[in-house]
Amino acid sequence: MPSAQEQAQWLRMLWGGFWSSRIIITANNLQIFDHLTEPKDAPALAELIKSDPRATEVLLHALVALQLLKKHQGRFRNASLSTRFLVSGTPHYQGDILKHADNLWNSWSQLDNVVKTGKPASKTTFDHHAFIMGMHNIAHLVAPEVVRSIGMQGVAKAMDLGGGPGTYAMEMRRQGAASVTHFDLPDTTNVAKRLTKQAGIDGILFKSGDVLQDKLGAGYDLVLLSQLIHAFSAEQTQMIFEKVCQALRPGGRVVVQDFALNPNLTSPTQGALFSVNMLVNTPGGRCYPAQEIRALLKQAGFVRASSRMAAGNSLTIAFRPHTRS
């Protein structure tokens, strides 16, 4: 059994996690990593980012301790991880999701009241562009593997429902889907259109609307719901599944990708913690275990539901029956 000292140290690591988070978020907000592609001392960096030299040096030393920077002869520069993920314009850039984390910082700070009232945090400001681009930061790293796992053979007409930045719509086209419809709210669709144009991907149609209120169309071979249902209650999720079933051709597939969560709702850790994120930010959202997703799909009229893992997330696949009972 761990000693009291070891257990207390573990506890301190848990409650002190916000120190590291805030340091990284602040460094990203100040574009420190963009400026440290070449070595600079603290006063030179402070002049560039219009900050206090002493405070800047303290922050830089902490970033070295977190292995995000290196220090040599009084000058600082990016470590390899920061060079790869935290410099603007690089292929695997993750800075947008860190900007979104700054949004979440404010809402998560209201968790005490959220638990007491059962209502999501009040939002004073929200950077929608950072949120959607953050989704792209994450999705572009895993979309090729996920879409390969789904398979695009024979897919003439697909939909990326709640498609966010359009990362999966673009990847479905790259891997052979003849036509893909991206469906999301108007502000989000505008971001996806820009990213699609930048990528030079054609064959993507854009449909703006509310997934709970608006029609989806019909005759789809495949509808993908990636990281969507955790924003909705179980009742709303079943309603969405029913609309998807009607939009598919007979024999067409639905694929639901979301955070993995075991039936006991306590693991993996990421899924359990993300449920708290949905508690804080939505009226009824949470993460769902694959068993519950399959049950909701069955209630919505789907058959042959099965689940598997792909790129660390849960994929649940089901089919619209050829004849509706």
VOMAR-889597 format. One record per residue (C-alpha): residue in one letter; y, z, x; residue number from 1. Coordinates in steps of 0.05 Angstrom, whole numbers. Layout:
BEGIN
{A {Y Z X} NUM}
...
This chain:
BEGIN
{M {0 0 0} 1}
{P {70 -17 28} 2}
{S {111 42 52} 3}
{A {173 65 16} 4}
{Q {215 34 71} 5}
{E {180 -33 63} 6}
{Q {187 -32 -12} 7}
{A {261 -13 -8} 8}
{Q {272 -70 42} 9}
{W {240 -119 -7} 10}
{L {284 -93 -62} 11}
{R {347 -101 -20} 12}
{M {327 -173 -5} 13}
{L {322 -186 -80} 14}
{W {387 -156 -101} 15}
{G {424 -182 -39} 16}
{G {404 -254 -52} 17}
{F {473 -268 -81} 18}
{W {505 -258 -13} 19}
{S {471 -319 15} 20}
{S {484 -359 -48} 21}
{R {558 -345 -49} 22}
{I {566 -362 25} 23}
{I {532 -429 17} 24}
{I {570 -446 -47} 25}
{T {637 -429 -15} 26}
{A {621 -469 48} 27}
{N {605 -528 4} 28}
{N {668 -520 -38} 29}
{L {710 -519 26} 30}
{Q {673 -581 53} 31}
{I {656 -544 117} 32}
{F {593 -585 128} 33}
{D {632 -651 123} 34}
{H {679 -626 178} 35}
{L {624 -600 225} 36}
{T {587 -664 239} 37}
{E {621 -656 307} 38}
{P {631 -588 342} 39}
{K {694 -549 326} 40}
{D {718 -478 339} 41}
{A {739 -434 281} 42}
{P {815 -443 290} 43}
{A {808 -519 290} 44}
{L {766 -518 227} 45}
{A {813 -469 193} 46}
{E {871 -516 205} 47}
{L {831 -574 174} 48}
{I {810 -536 112} 49}
{K {875 -496 105} 50}
{S {842 -428 111} 51}
{D {851 -363 147} 52}
{P {824 -367 219} 53}
{R {793 -297 220} 54}
{A {760 -305 152} 55}
{T {735 -374 171} 56}
{E {703 -348 234} 57}
{V {667 -293 196} 58}
{L {640 -344 147} 59}
{L {618 -391 203} 60}
{H {579 -336 237} 61}
{A {543 -320 172} 62}
{L {525 -394 164} 63}
{V {496 -393 234} 64}
{A {455 -332 214} 65}
{L {430 -371 154} 66}
{Q {410 -428 201} 67}
{L {457 -477 168} 68}
{L {502 -482 229} 69}
{K {493 -477 305} 70}
{K {541 -444 353} 71}
{H {549 -464 426} 72}
{Q {605 -442 473} 73}
{G {648 -418 416} 74}
{R {642 -482 375} 75}
{F {604 -494 311} 76}
{R {567 -555 284} 77}
{N {517 -570 230} 78}
{A {444 -553 237} 79}
{S {394 -608 221} 80}
{L {384 -584 149} 81}
{S {458 -586 135} 82}
{T {465 -654 167} 83}
{R {410 -681 122} 84}
{F {429 -648 56} 85}
{L {501 -623 57} 86}
{V {544 -678 86} 87}
{S {577 -721 33} 88}
{G {551 -792 27} 89}
{T {484 -780 61} 90}
{P {422 -807 25} 91}
{H {393 -738 7} 92}
{Y {460 -703 -8} 93}
{Q {453 -638 -47} 94}
{G {526 -617 -50} 95}
{D {535 -636 -123} 96}
{I {481 -587 -146} 97}
{L {516 -534 -105} 98}
{K {581 -549 -142} 99}
{H {542 -540 -206} 100}
{A {515 -474 -179} 101}
{D {587 -452 -175} 102}
{N {593 -466 -250} 103}
{L {530 -425 -262} 104}
{W {557 -368 -220} 105}
{N {609 -354 -275} 106}
{S {560 -357 -333} 107}
{W {506 -317 -297} 108}
{S {558 -262 -284} 109}
{Q {557 -251 -359} 110}
{L {482 -237 -362} 111}
{D {491 -164 -382} 112}
{N {528 -185 -445} 113}
{V {481 -243 -459} 114}
{V {421 -195 -460} 115}
{K {458 -147 -505} 116}
{T {481 -199 -555} 117}
{G {428 -253 -549} 118}
{K {484 -305 -546} 119}
{P {498 -351 -487} 120}
{A {555 -339 -439} 121}
{S {624 -362 -458} 122}
{K {646 -422 -417} 123}
{T {717 -423 -391} 124}
{T {711 -483 -346} 125}
{F {653 -531 -334} 126}
{D {648 -589 -286} 127}
{H {606 -638 -324} 128}
{H {608 -691 -269} 129}
{A {581 -641 -218} 130}
{F {525 -622 -266} 131}
{I {502 -694 -277} 132}
{M {510 -713 -204} 133}
{G {472 -649 -186} 134}
{M {414 -673 -229} 135}
{H {416 -738 -190} 136}
{N {414 -699 -124} 137}
{I {349 -666 -146} 138}
{A {317 -723 -184} 139}
{H {323 -777 -132} 140}
{L {279 -737 -85} 141}
{V {221 -733 -134} 142}
{A {229 -791 -182} 143}
{P {188 -841 -142} 144}
{E {128 -795 -141} 145}
{V {135 -776 -214} 146}
{V {141 -847 -238} 147}
{R {81 -868 -196} 148}
{S {42 -812 -229} 149}
{I {62 -837 -298} 150}
{G {47 -910 -283} 151}
{M {89 -969 -306} 152}
{Q {34 -1020 -315} 153}
{G {41 -1055 -383} 154}
{V {107 -1020 -399} 155}
{A {151 -1073 -431} 156}
{K {200 -1026 -466} 157}
{A {214 -955 -442} 158}
{M {265 -901 -458} 159}
{D {294 -847 -412} 160}
{L {312 -797 -466} 161}
{G {366 -748 -445} 162}
{G {367 -789 -382} 163}
{G {426 -755 -348} 164}
{P {447 -794 -286} 165}
{G {395 -848 -300} 166}
{T {354 -833 -238} 167}
{Y {288 -840 -274} 168}
{A {310 -901 -313} 169}
{M {326 -935 -247} 170}
{E {260 -914 -217} 171}
{M {221 -939 -277} 172}
{R {254 -1007 -268} 173}
{R {239 -1007 -193} 174}
{Q {165 -993 -208} 175}
{G {156 -1048 -259} 176}
{A {181 -1028 -329} 177}
{A {209 -1092 -359} 178}
{S {265 -1058 -397} 179}
{V {290 -986 -399} 180}
{T {338 -955 -448} 181}
{H {378 -896 -423} 182}
{F {398 -848 -479} 183}
{D {447 -790 -471} 184}
{L {515 -764 -492} 185}
{P {574 -812 -479} 186}
{D {604 -775 -419} 187}
{T {536 -773 -386} 188}
{T {522 -846 -401} 189}
{N {586 -865 -365} 190}
{V {562 -831 -301} 191}
{A {493 -864 -307} 192}
{K {526 -933 -316} 193}
{R {566 -923 -252} 194}
{L {505 -900 -211} 195}
{T {463 -958 -238} 196}
{K {516 -1008 -219} 197}
{Q {522 -978 -149} 198}
{A {447 -983 -141} 199}
{G {446 -1056 -164} 200}
{I {392 -1043 -216} 201}
{D {390 -1089 -276} 202}
{G {348 -1087 -339} 203}
{I {375 -1019 -362} 204}
{L {406 -1013 -431} 205}
{F {452 -955 -448} 206}
{K {452 -920 -515} 207}
{S {499 -862 -527} 208}
{G {483 -808 -578} 209}
{D {459 -739 -595} 210}
{V {384 -731 -589} 211}
{L {382 -684 -649} 212}
{Q {426 -726 -694} 213}
{D {421 -800 -677} 214}
{K {368 -853 -682} 215}
{L {330 -872 -620} 216}
{G {307 -942 -638} 217}
{A {235 -965 -645} 218}
{G {178 -1002 -611} 219}
{Y {178 -966 -544} 220}
{D {115 -967 -501} 221}
{L {138 -904 -464} 222}
{V {189 -849 -476} 223}
{L {204 -802 -418} 224}
{L {235 -733 -430} 225}
{S {251 -706 -361} 226}
{Q {279 -636 -356} 227}
{L {304 -640 -428} 228}
{I {266 -594 -474} 229}
{H {283 -530 -437} 230}
{A {354 -537 -467} 231}
{F {326 -530 -538} 232}
{S {289 -481 -582} 233}
{A {217 -493 -601} 234}
{E {239 -516 -671} 235}
{Q {289 -566 -641} 236}
{T {237 -589 -591} 237}
{Q {187 -605 -645} 238}
{M {242 -643 -683} 239}
{I {255 -684 -620} 240}
{F {181 -698 -611} 241}
{E {176 -722 -683} 242}
{K {234 -771 -671} 243}
{V {201 -795 -607} 244}
{C {135 -806 -644} 245}
{Q {171 -850 -695} 246}
{A {206 -889 -639} 247}
{L {141 -906 -603} 248}
{R {98 -965 -621} 249}
{P {27 -945 -644} 250}
{G {-11 -926 -581} 251}
{G {53 -914 -542} 252}
{R {61 -855 -494} 253}
{V {108 -796 -490} 254}
{V {115 -761 -422} 255}
{V {148 -692 -419} 256}
{Q {168 -669 -350} 257}
{D {193 -598 -343} 258}
{F {188 -535 -301} 259}
{A {117 -508 -295} 260}
{L {105 -442 -331} 261}
{N {39 -407 -341} 262}
{P {17 -382 -410} 263}
{N {36 -311 -391} 264}
{L {109 -336 -382} 265}
{T {117 -296 -317} 266}
{S {98 -348 -264} 267}
{P {113 -391 -226} 268}
{T {175 -353 -208} 269}
{Q {221 -414 -213} 270}
{G {200 -426 -285} 271}
{A {210 -354 -305} 272}
{L {279 -351 -272} 273}
{F {300 -418 -302} 274}
{S {285 -390 -371} 275}
{V {340 -338 -356} 276}
{N {386 -396 -337} 277}
{M {373 -426 -406} 278}
{L {384 -358 -438} 279}
{V {452 -354 -405} 280}
{N {473 -426 -420} 281}
{T {441 -446 -487} 282}
{P {432 -415 -556} 283}
{G {356 -424 -557} 284}
{G {331 -458 -494} 285}
{R {276 -434 -448} 286}
{C {219 -460 -406} 287}
{Y {153 -476 -441} 288}
{P {82 -470 -415} 289}
{A {43 -535 -418} 290}
{Q {-3 -506 -471} 291}
{E {56 -496 -518} 292}
{I {84 -565 -504} 293}
{R {17 -596 -522} 294}
{A {15 -555 -587} 295}
{L {85 -578 -606} 296}
{L {67 -650 -592} 297}
{K {5 -644 -636} 298}
{Q {47 -615 -692} 299}
{A {95 -673 -685} 300}
{G {38 -723 -696} 301}
{F {15 -739 -625} 302}
{V {-57 -742 -602} 303}
{R {-95 -738 -535} 304}
{A {-45 -692 -502} 305}
{S {-59 -672 -430} 306}
{S {-21 -639 -374} 307}
{R {-20 -644 -298} 308}
{M {27 -629 -240} 309}
{A {71 -680 -205} 310}
{A {123 -666 -151} 311}
{G {120 -592 -167} 312}
{N {135 -600 -241} 313}
{S {91 -602 -303} 314}
{L {77 -670 -335} 315}
{T {50 -671 -406} 316}
{I {28 -738 -434} 317}
{A {9 -754 -506} 318}
{F {1 -816 -550} 319}
{R {25 -838 -617} 320}
{P {-38 -853 -657} 321}
{H {-52 -924 -679} 322}
{T {-54 -900 -751} 323}
{R {-15 -840 -777} 324}
{S {-55 -791 -818} 325}
